[in-house]
């Protein structure tokens, strides 16, 4: 699920931290492997979602920065009035 080795290490650490936090409630489970597998999947999926959102925000910020540096301005009121007439 996670392709980056550093992220895989982070996921592994998060799973074992979750195990430590949940240890008391897991005493009654005869087999822990299912819980570990599901927890690892959930944390890996959350890590990927977080990374995708972070990258999208970084790209948006970079694009906004480029617009600002190039001196381009957006006349939002003009864009709104144009979009009203276009529809």
PAZAPA-4460 file (N, C-alpha, C; in steps of 0.05 Angstrom, whole numbers, plus 32768, in hexadecimal, padded with zeros to 4 digits):
% residues 87
    n_x    n_y    n_z   ca_x   ca_y   ca_z    c_x    c_y    c_z   seq   type   mol
   8010   7FE8   8000   8000   8000   8000   8011   8019   8000     1      X     A
   8024   801A   8012   8036   8031   8013   8050   802A   8005     2      X     A
   8057   803A   7FF1   806F   8033   7FE0   8089   803E   7FEB     3      X     A
   8087   8054   7FFA   809F   8061   8004   80A8   8053   801E     4      X     A
   80C2   804B   801F   80CB   803D   8036   80C9   804E   8050     5      X     A
   80CD   8068   804E   80CB   8079   8066   80AE   807A   8070     6      X     A
   809B   807B   805D   807F   807B   8066   8078   8060   8071     7      X     A
   8083   804A   8066   807E   8030   8071   8087   802E   808E     8      X     A
   809F   8039   8093   80A9   803A   80AF   8096   804A   80C1     9      X     A
   808C   8060   80B7   807A   8071   80C7   8060   8062   80CD    10      X     A
   8056   8053   80B9   803E   8043   80BD   8043   802E   80D1    11      X     A
   8059   8020   80CF   8060   800B   80E2   8061   8016   80FF    12      X     A
   806E   802C   8102   8070   8039   811D   8054   8040   8127    13      X     A
   8043   804B   8115   8028   8053   811D   8018   803B   8125    14      X     A
   801B   8025   8117   800C   800C   811E   8015   8002   813A    15      X     A
   802E   8002   813F   8037   7FF8   8159   8031   800C   816F    16      X     A
   802F   8026   8169   8026   8039   817D   8008   8034   8183    17      X     A
   7FF9   802E   816E   7FDC   8028   8172   7FD9   800E   8182    18      X     A
   7FEB   7FFB   817D   7FEA   7FE2   818C   7FF0   7FE8   81AA    19      X     A
   8003   7FF9   81AF   800A   7FFF   81CB   7FF2   800D   81D9    20      X     A
   7FE5   8020   81CA   7FCE   802E   81D5   7FB6   801B   81DA    21      X     A
   7FB3   8007   81C9   7F9C   7FF5   81CA   7FA2   7FDB   81D9    22      X     A
   7FB9   7FD8   81E4   7FC2   7FBE   81EF   7FAE   7FB3   8204    23      X     A
   7FA4   7FC4   8215   7F92   7FBB   822A   7F79   7FAF   821E    24      X     A
   7F6E   7FBC   820A   7F55   7FB2   81FE   7F59   7F9A   81EC    25      X     A
   7F72   7F94   81E5   7F78   7F7E   81D3   7F7F   7F64   81E1    26      X     A
   7F7F   7F65   81FC   7F88   7F4D   820B   7F76   7F35   8206    27      X     A
   7F5D   7F39   8201   7F4A   7F23   81FD   7F4B   7F17   81E1    28      X     A
   7F59   7F23   81CF   7F5A   7F19   81B3   7F6E   7F01   81B3    29      X     A
   7F64   7EEB   81A9   7F76   7ED3   81A7   7F8B   7ED7   8191    30      X     A
   7F83   7EE5   817B   7F95   7EE9   8164   7F97   7F07   815F    31      X     A
   7FAF   7F11   815F   7FB3   7F2D   815B   7FB8   7F35   813E    32      X     A
   7FBE   7F22   812D   7FC6   7F27   8112   7FB0   7F36   8102    33      X     A
   7F97   7F2F   8105   7F82   7F3D   80F7   7F80   7F5A   80FF    34      X     A
   7F82   7F60   8118   7F82   7F7C   8122   7F99   7F8B   8117    35      X     A
   7FB1   7F7F   8118   7FC9   7F8C   810D   7FC7   7F92   80EF    36      X     A
   7FBC   7F7F   80E0   7FB9   7F82   80C3   7FA6   7F98   80BD    37      X     A
   7F8F   7F98   80CA   7F7B   7FAD   80C4   7F85   7FC9   80CD    38      X     A
   7F92   7FCA   80E4   7F9D   7FE3   80ED   7FB2   7FEE   80DA    39      X     A
   7FC3   7FDC   80D1   7FD8   7FE4   80BE   7FCC   7FEE   80A4    40      X     A
   7FB7   7FE1   809A   7FAA   7FEA   8082   7F9E   8006   8086    41      X     A
   7F90   8009   809C   7F83   8023   80A2   7F97   803A   80A4    42      X     A
   7FAC   8035   80B3   7FC0   804A   80B6   7FCF   804F   809C    43      X     A
   7FD5   803B   808C   7FE2   803F   8072   7FD0   804F   8060    44      X     A
   7FB6   8049   805F   7FA3   8058   804E   7FA1   8075   8057    45      X     A
   7FA1   8079   8072   7FA0   8095   807C   7FB9   80A4   8075    46      X     A
   7FD0   8096   8076   7FEA   80A3   806F   7FEA   80AB   8052    47      X     A
   7FE0   8099   8041   7FDF   80A0   8024   7FCC   80B7   801F    48      X     A
   7FB4   80B7   802B   7FA2   80CD   8028   7FAE   80E8   8031    49      X     A
   7FBB   80E7   8048   7FC8   80FF   8053   7FDD   8109   8040    50      X     A
   7FED   80F7   8035   8002   80FE   8022   7FF7   810A   8008    51      X     A
   7FE2   80FE   7FFE   7FD5   8109   7FE6   7FCA   8125   7FEA    52      X     A
   7FBD   8129   8001   7FB2   8144   8007   7FC9   8158   800B    53      X     A
   7FDE   8150   8018   7FF5   8162   801D   8001   816A   8002    54      X     A
   8005   8157   7FF0   8010   815D   7FD6   7FFE   8170   7FC6    55      X     A
   7FE4   816B   7FC7   7FD1   817D   7FB9   7FD3   8199   7FC4    56      X     A
   7FD4   819C   7FDE   7FD6   81B7   7FEA   7FF1   81C4   7FE2    57      X     A
   8006   81B4   7FE2   8020   81BF   7FDA   8020   81C9   7FBD    58      X     A
   8013   81B9   7FAB   8011   81C1   7F8F   8000   81DA   7F8C    59      X     A
   7FEA   81DB   7F9A   7FD9   81F3   7F99   7FE8   820C   7FA3    60      X     A
   7FF6   8208   7FB9   8006   821F   7FC4   801C   8228   7FB1    61      X     A
   8028   8214   7FA4   803D   821B   7F91   8032   822A   7F79    62      X     A
   801B   8221   7F6F   800E   822F   7F58   8005   824B   7F60    63      X     A
   7FFB   824E   7F78   7FF3   8269   7F82   800C   827B   7F84    64      X     A
   8021   826F   7F8E   803A   827E   7F91   8045   8287   7F76    65      X     A
   8043   8275   7F62   804C   827D   7F47   803B   8293   7F3C    66      X     A
   8021   8292   7F40   800F   82A8   7F37   8017   82C2   7F44    67      X     A
   801B   82C1   7F5E   8022   82D9   7F6D   803D   82E5   7F63    68      X     A
   8050   82D3   7F5F   806B   82DD   7F57   806B   82E8   7F3A    69      X     A
   8059   82DD   7F29   8058   82E6   7F0E   8049   8301   7F0B    70      X     A
   803C   8309   7F20   802E   8322   7F1F   8012   8320   7F15    71      X     A
   8009   8307   7F10   7FEE   8303   7F06   7FDA   8309   7F1C    72      X     A
   7FC5   8316   7F15   7FAF   831D   7F28   7F95   8311   7F1E    73      X     A
   7F85   830A   7F30   7F6B   82FE   7F2A   7F56   8312   7F33    74      X     A
   7F46   831C   7F20   7F30   832D   7F27   7F18   831B   7F2C    75      X     A
   7F14   8314   7F45   7EFF   8300   7F4B   7EE3   830B   7F44    76      X     A
   7EDE   8324   7F48   7EC4   832F   7F42   7EBE   832D   7F24    77      X     A
   7ED3   8331   7F14   7ED0   832F   7EF7   7ECB   8312   7EEF    78      X     A
   7ED9   82FF   7EFC   7ED5   82E3   7EF6   7EB8   82DA   7EFD    79      X     A
   7EAE   82E4   7F14   7E93   82DD   7F1D   7E7F   82E8   7F09    80      X     A
   7E82   8301   7F00   7E6E   830C   7EEE   7E70   82FE   7ED3    81      X     A
   7E87   82F6   7ECA   7E8A   82E8   7EB0   7E7C   82CD   7EB3    82      X     A
   7E80   82BF   7EC9   7E75   82A4   7ECC   7E56   82A6   7ECE    83      X     A
   7E4B   82BC   7ED8   7E2E   82BF   7ED9   7E23   82C3   7EBE    84      X     A
   7E31   82D2   7EAD   7E27   82D6   7E92   7E2A   82BE   7E80    85      X     A
   7E3F   82AE   7E86   7E44   8296   7E76   7E30   8280   7E7A    86      X     A
   7E23   8280   7E91   7E10   826A   7E97   7DF4   8270   7E8F    87      X     A
***
